[in-house]
Amino acid sequence: MSQVALASGFGCVRRFNAGIRKVYHRTPTQIRKLVRQTKIQPGNQYLFRLHFRPPYHWQGMLEFLAARATPGVEVVEGGTYRRTISLHGREGYFEVAPDDSRDALLVRIEFGNPHSLFLIVERIRAMFDLNADWADIAPVLNSDPALARMVKMDPGVRLPGSWNGFELAVRAILGQQVTVKGATSLAGRIASRFGKRFAGPSGLTHLFPAPEILASAKLVDVGLTGARSETIRALARAVSSGKINFEGVIDSDVFLARLCEIPGIGKWTAQYVAMRALGEPDAFPSSDLGLLRALSLGSARELEQRAEAWRPWRAYAAMYLWRMLSHPGTTKKIVSRKAAGKSVANEEAFSRDSMVV
C-alpha cells in the first residue's frame, strides 16, 4: 500500500487513505472487498480516469494518431489507442479510451514498477493534451472566419503529443518529403528491425528502438536514403550523449536551435517537434504545404502574417487547417473567396513536407 500511495503522489499512506475516503466515500479496505466481488485485473495493471475540460474532440485525436501509428508499437482500434512503453529499464503498455459517462479518458496501464505510475500518467495527460483550457483557445481561433466555421463544427480539437520525444523526432524526420502513409510504413520497419520484441496485446509486438540502438543502425536496409539515415543517426548520437534532451525543456528556442544544428533538420521539422514533443501551443510549421493549401496561400510568409492573429494558439490552428484537408468536403466551404482565387503548389509538391498526406 505504501508503494501505491507514493506512486499516486501522496507523501504517506495516511494522506492517501484520506484522499480515497474523500473521493470514493469508502475506505481502501472497503474498496478491496468490492474488488474481490468483481473481475480481478491481471497483475501490474492499473486503471485511471483522467479528467479534462470539455469539449474534447476524441475522434479527431484518434484519427490523427491512427494515421501515424507505428506498426507494432501503436494500435488504434475500436475507439481505443494502445502502445508499448519503456521507462527506467522497465517495459509495459497502456491503452486509452473515452469514458462515456463523464468528461474523462479511461487509461489502463500495465507496468511492473508502481513508482513510475505518476510519471506515466503525467506523460499520458500531456500526450492527449488533457490540461488545455478550450475556453482560452476558442475565442482566438474564432476570430478568423476561415477557422471559425471549422471550430464550430468540431469544437475541442486538441494538440496530439507524444510518448517519447526522440521517437517523435525520428517520425518527423521520416515525414520529410514523403506521405504520412509512407513515413508510417518506414517507422514500422525501423521498429521491427531494430526495436526490442514485446509480448503484449494483439498488434503490440515491439518497443521503439532507443537512441543508443539507432545511433549506429544501418537504416538504409529498411528503405531510407543515405542522407535521411545519417540525420536520424546524428540525432540519436546527440540524444545518447546528452547534447539534446527532450525532458524538462525550459527554453524551447534554445532547444530548437540546437536541434537545427543537426544536418537534415530544418525549421519545418523543428516546429513540428515543438508542437508534438514539447507541447508548445504556439509552435507553427509555416512552410508546411498542407497548411498553405488549406488557406490557398502561396508562401510561408503570407501564412505567418495571417497566423499572427492566432497567437498564442497557432499549433491548434494548424490542427484545424490539417483537419480541413483530411476532410475535403469541408475545405471548399471554409476557405474564403479571396483565398480561393489564389493557387498553391501542385499535387506532387503538396506530398512533400506536410503532415496531412
N, C-alpha and C positions, 0 to 999 in steps of 0.2 A: 504493500500500500504506500509506503514511503516513496518508492520509485515512481509510482503513478502520480503522487502528489507533486514531486519535483518536476516530472516531465510536463505536468499541466501548468507549471509556472507558480505554484504555491511554495512558500518558504518552509512549511511544515505540514504534518498530517492534520493537526487541529484546524488550521485555516482551510485546508482542503475539505474536511468534513463539514465545516460551517458553510462553505460555498455550495456544497452538494445539497445540504438541507434547505438553503435559501432558494435554489433554483428548482429542485425536484420535490420539495416538501416531504422528503424521506431521508432517512439516514443511509449511509453506504451499506450497512448490514441489511436493511430492508430491501434495497435495490438488488443486492446479491441474491436474496431469496426469490425476487421476481424473475431474475435471470435464469435461475435453476428451473423455473416453470416453463421457460421458453426454449427455443433452439439455441444450443450453445455455439458460440462463434469459434472458429478454428484458433489454435494458439497464435499469439503475437498479432492478432487482428484487433483493430481499434476503430470505432465508429464515431465520427464527429459531425456536428451540424454547424456549419459556418454561415453566419447571417450576413446580409447585405442590405443596403438602402435601395428600395425599388425605384424605378423599374430596372429590370435586368434582362437583357435580351440573350437568353441562354442558347437559343437556336443559332443566333449569329455567332456566338462564341464557338459553338460546336462545329458549325460549318467551316469556320476559319481554321480551326485546329485539325479537322478531319482531312482537309485538302493537303495539309502539311505534316501529317502524322508519319513519323519514320517507321517503316515496316519492321516488325519485330520488337520495337521499343515502345511504340504507342499504338493504341487501338481505339477507334471510335465506332461504337455500335450500340443500337438500341437506346439512343439518347444518353449514353454514358461515355465518358472519357476515361481511359485507363493507360498507365505507363509504368515502366520499370524505373527504379531509382537506386542510387548508390550514395552512401553518405558515411564518412568516417570509417571506411573499411567494411561496412555492413551493406547488405543488399535487400531489396524488397520491392513492393509496388504499391500504388494507390489507385483508386477509382473515384470518379466524381460524377454525381447525378443530381438533378434538381429535386428539392423537397416540395412536392406539390401542395403541401398543407400549410406552408409558411414561406416567408421571404428568406430562403436559405438554400445552401447546397449540402447534400449529404456526401461525406467523404469517408471512405473506408480505406484504412492504411494497414498493410501487413509489413511489419518491420520488427527485427529482433531486439532492438535496443530502445526501451521506453524513454530513455533520457533524450533521445533525438526527436521525440514526437513534437515538442514545441517548435523546434526549428522547421520540421517538415510541414507542420500546419501553417506556419507563417509564410513559407515558400509557396504553398498552395494558394493561400489568400492573395499573395502578390501575383501569382500566375493567372488567377482568374479575376484579378482586379476588383476584389470584394470591398476594398476600402474607399473606392471612388464615391463621390457625392454627386449624383446626377443633377441635383438642384443647382449646383455651381456650374456644371458643364453645359447644360441645355440652353440657357439664355444666350451664351456666347455663340453657339452653333446656330441657333435660331435667328441670329442677326443677319445671316447670309441667306438670301432667298433660295439659292441652289442647294443648300444643306437643310433648310428649314422643313421642306416637304418630306425629305427622307427621314429626318429626325421624328417628325410627326407620325410617319408610317411605321418606323421601327425604333421606338424610344428605348434607351438603356443599352445601346451597343457599347461594349467595354473594350479595353485595350488588352488583347491576349498577351500574357507574359510568357515566361519560360521557366522550366525547372532548373536548368543549368545554363549559365551564361556562355560558357565555352561551346557547348553543344549548339546553342542558338547562333553563335557567331560562325561556326562551321556551316550551319544550314544557310546562313545569309550569303556566305562565300559561294556555296553551291548554287545559290539562286541567281548569281550574276550571269546575265546573258543566256539563261535557259528558262523554260517554263516552270511553273510550280510543280507540275507533274514530273518533269524531268529531274528537278532538284530533289524531289521526294524519293524518286527511284534511286538516285545516286546515294542519298543518305542511308537508304535501306541496305545498299550494297556495302557501304562502309561499316555499318553496324554488324552485318552478317559476317564480313571478312575479318574485322579487327576487334569487334566487341566480344565481351565475355558472355558465354551462354547462360541463360537463365531459365529455370523451370518454373513457369508461372501459369496463370490462366490462359485460355485459348488466345493465341496471337502474340503473346508476350514471350519472346524467345531469347532476347539479347539485351544486354546493357550497352548503352552508347559508350564507345571507347574513350578512355581517359586521355588527357593531353600527352602524357608520357608515352602512350602507345602510338598516337598519330604523329608524334614528333619525328619518327623515323620510318613511318609506314610508306610502302610503295603504292601510292594511291592511283597511279596510272593503271594499275592492274584492274581497278574497278571502273575504269572508263573516264577518269578525269584527265584533263590536259596537263602537260608538264607545268605550266605556269600556275594553274589553279592548285595543283598538288603542292607546289612549293609554298604558296600562300598559306595553305592550311598547316603545313609542317612548320612554317615560321611562326604562325600564331600559336601552335601547340608548344613550340620551344619557349616562346615568350611567357606563356602561362605556366609552364613547368618550372621555369627559372624564377618566377615571381615578378618578372618585369611587368606583366599585365595580370591584374587580379580583379575578377568580376564581383567579388564580395566586398561590401562596405564602401562602395564608391562614394566619395564625398563631393569631389569636384568633377562633374561629368565632362566638362570641357577639356580638362587636363587628360582625363582618361581617354576620350575620343581622339585627342591629338596624338597620344601615344599609340593608339590602335591604328591610326592612319599612317604611322611610320612603317608599318609592315607593307612591303611591296604587294600590290594587288588589292589592298583595302583602301577604298576611296570614300568620299562623302556619303554617297548613297548607302553603302554597306554600313558605315559607321552610324548613320542616323537610324537605320533600321534596327541595328543592335541596341541603340539607345532607347528606342521605343519598346522593344520587347524584352531585352535582357536587363536593362536598367529601370524600366518602367517610367521613363521620362515623359510626362504628359504633353510637353511642348516640342518633342523631337519631331522632325519633319523631313523626310527624304524628298526634297522638292524636285529633284531630277527624275523621279520615278515616272516612267512613261504612262503608267496606268492612271496616276493622279492627273497628269496633263490631259489625258484623253477624257477623263470623267468630266472635266470642265471645258473641253475643247480649247485648251490654251496651247500656244506654240512654243513656250520656253519656260525654263525653271525660274527665270527672273520674274516673268509675269505671275507665275504661281506664288512665288514668295511674296510679291506685293499684295496679291489677293489674300494670302494667308495671314497677313499682319492682323487682320480683324479677328482671327480665330485664337490668338494668344490668350491665355497660356495653355490652350487645349488643342493645339494643332495635330497632335497624334490621334485624337479622337475624330477630328475632321478627316484625317487620312483614312481611318477605318470606314467612315461613311462613304468616302469617294471610291474606295476599293469595292465597297459593298454595291455601289451603283453599277459597277461593271460586272460584278458577279451575278447581278440580277438585271440583265439587259432591258427587260420590259420597263424598268423604272427610269433608265437613263434619259430617254428622249423627253420624258415628262418633266424632268428636273432641270436639265441644262437650259440656261436662259437663251432667249432668241439671239441676243447679241453674240453669245459664246458659240452658238450653233453655227454661225456663219464662218467660223474660223476652222482651219484644218490643223491636224497634228500629224505626227509620224505615222507612216503606213503600217499595215498589219505586221509585216516582217520585223520592223523596228520595235513595234509595240511588245513583241515577245521577249525583248531584252530589258533587263534591269527594271522589272516590275513584279510585284508580289501578288498579282491577281490572276496571272495566266499560268 
